[in-house]
Amino acid sequence: MWLNSSASPFLLTGFPGLEKAHHWLSMPLLVVYVTILLGNGTLLFLIRDDHNLHEPMYYFLAMLAATDLGVTLTTMPTVLGVLWLNHREIAHGACFSQAYFIHTLSIMESGVLLAMAYDRFIAICNPLRYTSILTNTRVIKIGMGVLTRAGLSIMPIILHLPWFPYCQSHVLSHAFCLHQDVIKLACANVTFNRLYPVVVVFAMVLLDFLIIFFSYVLILKTVVGIASGEERAKALNTCVSHICCILVFYITVVGLTFIHRFGRHAPRVAHITMSYVYFLFPPFMNPVIYSIKTKQIQRGIIRLFSLPHSRAT
């Protein structure tokens, strides 16, 4: 039972100053949400259904798609509730749970991108041992490790939230609950909750990026040593989709960090819009990137949408 369950509920916020346009603003967001659900859902279906995609690279891609779906399904109900129905109230327990899943999935996305970099590193730098190193059992262990690391790392700050008294305005600055928003409303010493996320970001997200960067330095070194130009191009081509996903994720992370750190005088709408970009742009782009750049995924999509036609004829 949440310790503050009898307290007044938090109030979510849509786009301040644009309340009359909420219905119109919800339309493009709904299109993005539906596209994310269809795109990532299609990837998961293809990877499960197509035996040609039963390889470590695509298993990690399935983890990325599942993470993106999780972020979308976690934020979508409250966002659309605020914009469509002006349903702003959210109970403390529901808010803390939403914050936990949002932040856990963000850390998890970074971990999955790291696992995908490890997959490409083994495939290019040690191809003869690829299948013996990345067995199905090891892929499952890596996936469980990524999930456990994300879940446990966020737990300490979320477990503190029910113990804090909330005597401020109870108005959150987004249409979903974020830890940094909630602690602003707490009337207590929140030093641990302010410092711990910084440690997590540096110890995990930044470290993940550095390891990914170092792995690609080694990959590039290996590729340069390949004699055949055609083989070099083929090896690099297998990494393009992953590199694009890395750029999409980390550019949005940097953008969000930059506007929160240096954009104090920017309109609140700019901060809120950047938050939507952070949570929606990577899940939107990842299926698009892999659909465009990966021939096996392209073939699977063509086969999937040609099935009804072939049955009809």
HELIX and SHEET records of a PDB file:
HELIX    1   1 GLU A   19  ALA A   21  5                                   3    
HELIX    2   2 HIS A   22  ASP A   49  1                                  28    
HELIX    3   3 HIS A   51  LEU A   53  5                                   3    
HELIX    4   4 PRO A   56  LEU A   85  1                                  30    
HELIX    5   5 HIS A   92  CYS A  125  1                                  34    
HELIX    6   6 PRO A  127  ARG A  129  5                                   3    
HELIX    7   7 TYR A  130  ILE A  133  1                                   4    
HELIX    8   8 ASN A  136  HIS A  160  1                                  25    
HELIX    9   9 LEU A  161  TRP A  163  5                                   3    
HELIX   10  10 HIS A  179  LYS A  184  1                                   6    
HELIX   11  11 THR A  191  VAL A  200  1                                  10    
HELIX   12  12 VAL A  201  LEU A  206  3                                   6    
HELIX   13  13 LEU A  207  VAL A  224  1                                  18    
HELIX   14  14 GLY A  229  PHE A  262  1                                  34    
HELIX   15  15 ARG A  268  LYS A  293  1                                  26    
HELIX   16  16 LYS A  295  ALA A  312  1                                  18    
SHEET    1   A 2 PHE A  10  LEU A  11  0                                        
SHEET    2   A 2 GLU A  89  ILE A  90 -1                                        
END                                                                             
